[in-house]
Amino acid sequence: MKYTELPTPCYVVDEALIEKNLKTLEAVANRTGARILLAQKAFSMYILYPLIGKFLSGATASGLYEARLCAEEMVRPAAAEGRKPENHIFSPAYREADFGEILQYCDHIVFNSWKQVEKFGFRAKAAGKSIGLRINPECSTQEGHAIYDPCAPGSRLGVTKDNFDMVLETAPENNLFSMLDGLHFHTLCEQDSDALERTLSAVEENFGQYLPHMKWINFGGGHHITRPGYCFPRLERCIGKMQEKYGLTVYLEPGEAVALNAGFLVTTVLETLHNGIDIAVLDSSAACHMPDVLEMPYRPPLLGSGHPGEKTYTYRLGGPTCLAGDIIGDYSFDKPLSEGDRLIFEDMAIYSMVKNNTFNGMPLPAIALREKDGKCRIIKQFGYADFKGRLS
Ligand SMILES: *Cc1c(COP(=O)(O)O)cnc(C)c1O
């Protein structure tokens, strides 16, 4: 199938572009010895898990379902080839009902508090798991995106230095600390390695005394490794320092970087209208199909378009829902838009299909793969049953 024959809306993920990102990540792993995992919450297109599992060391999950998906779609196919991708999990709080099954799938389990270690750690150790504790280095390195800052005051994510030390001081007789194999932090979002370097200094300052007792440290995600201009030498110095100074295995678990700029959302103009400005209604919704546009917020790149006023015809692009704010953004074009025109939003692989929803009874976009020969193959299409199936 060609692009022009795809049904819309449709996410199209480009296998060659994914592989390019994977090669960049694999090269970092090869140069440094760090282990790199896919954070599934950003990108769970599991038809590509066998490919991803060839280049990366495994995946990490935010809960039972992602852990199971990794077990089924990455670990199982790799076993047939004699490889064993790692299956990590972190959750702010595990559910008792899930934990037995999590133990079946995961080899690394990261807890968010000492109470969680106390509640589940013994079972995890008895099952032979490597266990870690998420720390909060209390070092905010990002401006603007408070909802993506786990170091913001009052954060529920990770153990602060005070809470970490308190357990050791007030209950030295318990063995919680000695159970830990690793420490985990995740504080970055779309950042370069300068932010990592600053964070790592805070980690050393607050938790350095504990690092020699660990086997591994996990730098979390948010490393924009596959974006143009990313500073590799500094990343590699950060990794090397933890390896040499403390003898640690270093994990990185990027989500975005795995599928950055590797997918598209193809959409059709349904209608144009005018109310002081030119407006086009698309068959894709910001609220349903690209929720980060509203949540983050950001303006997704659109192939062949310009900023408002840059080209002759400027339009406000909006979705087909009843939400007034279902606006993707203002874009300009060389020609006027008309009904039936196709538009292609870029960088739509990440945080898109994992977050979409059927608000307003919107159809879910189809999912297609652009294979290396340039041909598009529809992997999955959705319909009324997917909308109805989640309601009762
Ligand atoms: C979100 C998240 C990631 C991945 O973050 P990206 O910004 O997509 O790289 C990794 N680890 C944890 C714990 C996360 O919450």
The ligand as a MOL file (V3000), in Angstrom:
LIG
                    3D

  0  0  0     0  0            999 V3000
M  V30 BEGIN CTAB
M  V30 COUNTS 15 15 0 0 0
M  V30 BEGIN ATOM
M  V30 1 C 8.3360 7.8040 31.4320 0
M  V30 2 C 9.3930 6.9940 32.0060 0
M  V30 3 C 10.4660 6.5710 31.2040 0
M  V30 4 C 10.6180 6.9640 29.7520 0
M  V30 5 O 10.6790 8.3440 29.5960 0
M  V30 6 P 10.9300 9.0000 28.1570 0
M  V30 7 O 10.7810 10.4490 28.4450 0
M  V30 8 O 9.8800 8.5020 27.2390 0
M  V30 9 O 12.2860 8.6240 27.7220 0
M  V30 10 C 11.4170 5.7850 31.8060 0
M  V30 11 N 11.3440 5.4230 33.0990 0
M  V30 12 C 10.3240 5.8050 33.9000 0
M  V30 13 C 10.2910 5.3770 35.3130 0
M  V30 14 C 9.3170 6.5990 33.3850 0
M  V30 15 O 8.3120 7.0050 34.1700 0
M  V30 END ATOM
M  V30 BEGIN BOND
M  V30 1 1 1 2
M  V30 2 1 2 3
M  V30 3 2 2 14
M  V30 4 1 3 4
M  V30 5 2 3 10
M  V30 6 1 4 5
M  V30 7 1 5 6
M  V30 8 2 6 7
M  V30 9 1 6 8
M  V30 10 1 6 9
M  V30 11 1 10 11
M  V30 12 2 11 12
M  V30 13 1 12 13
M  V30 14 1 12 14
M  V30 15 1 14 15
M  V30 END BOND
M  V30 END CTAB
M  END
